[in-house]
Amino acid sequence: MFNENSICVKVWFTAVATGTYMYEQVPNLFNLREEVGKKLEQMGFPTE
């Protein structure tokens, strides 16, 4: 459902990358958390 270009993925990626939210707080909605995790790992951010 979501991909790396989805606005929800971009918003949650930015929120986690800037420290506003933690990765664990990304909603487990369809594949949203998975896509955000992929993007974070690509940019060198930890997901654990």
Backbone as CSV, one residue per row, in Angstrom:
resi,resn,N_x,N_y,N_z,CA_x,CA_y,CA_z,C_x,C_y,C_z
1,MET,0.821,-1.185,0.000,0.000,0.000,0.000,0.874,1.261,0.000
2,PHE,1.783,1.390,0.979,2.671,2.545,1.026,3.976,2.230,0.308
3,ASN,4.608,3.270,-0.243,5.943,3.115,-0.807,6.792,4.299,-0.351
4,GLU,8.053,4.321,-0.749,8.960,5.362,-0.257,8.546,6.768,-0.666
5,ASN,7.689,6.899,-1.666,7.235,8.208,-2.126,5.911,8.651,-1.513
6,SER,5.328,7.803,-0.684,4.058,8.144,-0.043,4.272,9.271,0.970
7,ILE,3.339,10.187,1.012,3.454,11.324,1.917,3.516,10.872,3.368
8,CYS,2.776,9.842,3.725,2.806,9.340,5.105,4.192,8.822,5.477
9,VAL,4.830,8.136,4.553,6.186,7.626,4.796,7.145,8.795,4.964
10,LYS,7.034,9.790,4.120,7.919,10.955,4.204,7.729,11.706,5.516
11,VAL,6.476,11.877,5.935,6.191,12.604,7.176,6.738,11.838,8.375
12,TRP,6.470,10.543,8.451,6.952,9.761,9.580,8.470,9.620,9.556
13,PHE,9.067,9.492,8.392,10.527,9.434,8.298,11.134,10.709,8.880
14,THR,10.616,11.853,8.481,11.128,13.130,8.973,10.938,13.251,10.475
15,ALA,9.777,12.836,10.969,9.496,12.923,12.407,10.454,12.059,13.217
16,VAL,10.775,10.879,12.716,11.695,9.989,13.430,13.133,10.487,13.281
17,ALA,13.513,10.903,12.090,14.881,11.362,11.834,15.229,12.606,12.646
18,THR,14.253,13.461,12.896,14.513,14.684,13.653,14.350,14.478,15.157
19,GLY,13.911,13.300,15.563,13.785,13.003,16.986,12.459,13.368,17.599
20,THR,11.519,13.788,16.791,10.193,14.132,17.305,9.479,12.881,17.828
21,TYR,9.618,11.778,17.098,9.044,10.498,17.488,10.124,9.432,17.410
22,MET,9.890,8.327,18.088,10.790,7.180,17.991,10.208,6.222,16.956
23,TYR,11.071,5.395,16.380,10.632,4.448,15.357,9.487,3.567,15.875
24,GLU,9.547,3.182,17.144,8.512,2.319,17.720,7.147,2.986,17.741
25,GLN,7.114,4.316,17.614,5.847,5.041,17.638,5.194,5.163,16.258
26,VAL,5.893,4.732,15.227,5.297,4.747,13.883,4.150,3.738,13.885
27,PRO,2.961,4.137,13.459,1.822,3.213,13.476,2.082,1.971,12.625
28,ASN,1.650,0.844,13.138,1.780,-0.420,12.413,0.564,-0.565,11.493
29,LEU,0.472,0.334,10.531,-0.669,0.431,9.625,-0.248,-0.076,8.254
30,PHE,-0.851,-1.164,7.827,-0.467,-1.815,6.579,1.046,-2.002,6.586
31,ASN,1.785,-1.426,5.648,3.240,-1.574,5.604,3.953,-0.253,5.899
32,LEU,3.286,0.657,6.588,3.870,1.967,6.865,5.159,1.857,7.674
33,ARG,5.135,1.130,8.773,6.321,1.013,9.624,7.482,0.378,8.852
34,GLU,7.184,-0.618,8.060,8.225,-1.290,7.259,8.882,-0.320,6.279
35,GLU,8.085,0.465,5.585,8.629,1.416,4.605,9.430,2.524,5.276
36,VAL,8.947,3.009,6.413,9.692,4.029,7.154,11.018,3.431,7.624
37,GLY,10.982,2.194,8.102,12.195,1.516,8.544,13.211,1.361,7.429
38,LYS,12.760,0.998,6.246,13.655,0.865,5.091,14.348,2.190,4.786
39,LYS,13.561,3.246,4.789,14.102,4.569,4.474,15.091,5.026,5.551
40,LEU,14.767,4.761,6.809,15.670,5.123,7.899,16.998,4.376,7.768
41,GLU,16.931,3.082,7.479,18.150,2.281,7.329,18.986,2.763,6.155
42,GLN,18.341,3.146,5.062,19.066,3.659,3.899,19.825,4.937,4.237
43,MET,19.270,5.733,5.153,19.886,6.997,5.522,20.821,6.868,6.729
44,GLY,20.969,5.650,7.252,21.895,5.399,8.339,21.358,5.602,9.739
45,PHE,20.042,5.682,9.889,19.431,5.831,11.205,19.095,4.447,11.773
46,PRO,19.299,4.262,13.069,18.946,2.960,13.666,17.425,2.802,13.785
47,THR,16.966,1.569,13.652,15.536,1.305,13.778,15.251,0.440,14.999
48,GLU,16.241,0.238,15.845,16.052,-0.593,17.034,16.341,0.165,18.287
